[in-house]
Structure formats: C-alpha cells, structure tokens
Amino acid sequence: MMMHGLRQAVWSRAAKVALVSLLAVNLSACFRPLYGPTASGEPMAALLASVQVDDVSTAAGQERLGHYLRSELIFDLDGSGQPSPKRYRLKMQGSESVQTPIVSSQTGRAEAGTLVGTIRFSLESLDGAKIITEGVAVATTTYDRSIQRFASLRAARDAEIRLAKTLADQIKTRIASVLVTKP
C-alpha cells in the first residue's frame, strides 16, 4: 500500500515536470534575442544605425544634458563613424532637476545632490508619418558637494554625464526591443 502511494507521487511529480518542460519549450518560440536576428533578417546594428538622432529639446540652462544625451545616443546607435542611410528619426524632450537630500546642520549647506533626468522620446519614420514607439526614460544620479566651488561644479558635470549615459542606455534598449520585432 505504501509502495503504491510512493509510485503515484513519483509519477505525479514526473508528469508535472514534463508539463512544465513542454510549456517552456512552446513559450521559448515567443522570445527573440535582442541582438540576434531580427524579424526582417537585417542585423540589429544596421537597424540601430538607421536612426537619426535629433537635438534634445530642453529648458533654458539644461542644454548640457541634452548635448550629452544626444552624443551618447549617436555613439551607441552607430559608433562606426561611417554614414548610413536613415529610416527613423528619434525626437526627444527632456528636463533635469536637482534635489538636495542631505543638508549639514552646522553649515546649512547641501552635502550631496541628486540629479533627476526625465526624457520623453518618440521614434518615428523619417518622414514623420508613422510613430514606431514612444516612451519616457527616467534616471537619477548623485554627487557630493564640496565647499570648494570648482570641485562641486565638476562633480555636478560628471553626474550629468553619468545621467546622460544611463538615459541613453534605456532609450537604446527600448528602441532595439521594438525594432527587433518589426518586419
């Protein structure tokens, strides 16, 4: 009697494992590797290189973030340096804010700063007739502030560069995830 219950439990477990394996095999066809072959058969690098990156529209005084972001995206999407035919246009609007979460109780000065960048982007056909994808990328980065003015300015600029790289990575990944499935 005990042997029968054990055999039944083993068969039940084996059936569950087989069912899960079968489902996993069936669902594996639904996923496409991001940098593998695309639906159109074109290499991902060629699709990314066909994106024209427009200037980033930002508020006055925040142009540096837009410049860094555009430069990062141009390099990330087509770092070859060779001109390639463009099929898509990437439009972006951005904003940047500074938060000071840590304030010294003795001096009343902020000891650290947090940059928050928000970029609204849309990938369109080159003629602007069709929107391929759109979204919002948000990132933060922190830096230490010092009583030395130049050190604080340099730290803030380095933080802007890091912020632009993080935002560029997010946007590039989202664009690639859409272009990999477009025939």
Rosetta blueprint (number, residue, H / E / L):
1 M L
2 M H
3 M H
4 H H
5 G H
6 L H
7 R H
8 Q H
9 A H
10 V H
11 W H
12 S H
13 R H
14 A H
15 A H
16 K H
17 V H
18 A H
19 L H
20 V H
21 S H
22 L H
23 L H
24 A H
25 V H
26 N H
27 L H
28 S H
29 A L
30 C L
31 F L
32 R L
33 P L
34 L L
35 Y L
36 G L
37 P L
38 T L
39 A L
40 S L
41 G L
42 E L
43 P L
44 M H
45 A H
46 A H
47 L H
48 L H
49 A H
50 S L
51 V E
52 Q E
53 V E
54 D E
55 D E
56 V E
57 S E
58 T E
59 A L
60 A L
61 G L
62 Q L
63 E H
64 R H
65 L H
66 G H
67 H H
68 Y H
69 L H
70 R H
71 S H
72 E H
73 L H
74 I H
75 F H
76 D H
77 L H
78 D L
79 G L
80 S L
81 G L
82 Q L
83 P L
84 S L
85 P L
86 K L
87 R L
88 Y E
89 R E
90 L E
91 K E
92 M E
93 Q E
94 G E
95 S E
96 E E
97 S E
98 V E
99 Q E
100 T L
101 P L
102 I L
103 V E
104 S L
105 S L
106 Q L
107 T L
108 G L
109 R L
110 A E
111 E L
112 A E
113 G E
114 T E
115 L E
116 V E
117 G E
118 T E
119 I E
120 R E
121 F E
122 S E
123 L E
124 E E
125 S E
126 L L
127 D L
128 G L
129 A L
130 K L
131 I E
132 I E
133 T E
134 E E
135 G E
136 V E
137 A E
138 V E
139 A E
140 T E
141 T E
142 T E
143 Y E
144 D E
145 R L
146 S L
147 I L
148 Q L
149 R H
150 F H
151 A H
152 S H
153 L H
154 R H
155 A H
156 A H
157 R H
158 D H
159 A H
160 E H
161 I H
162 R H
163 L H
164 A H
165 K H
166 T H
167 L H
168 A H
169 D H
170 Q H
171 I H
172 K H
173 T H
174 R H
175 I H
176 A H
177 S H
178 V H
179 L H
180 V L
181 T L
182 K L
183 P L
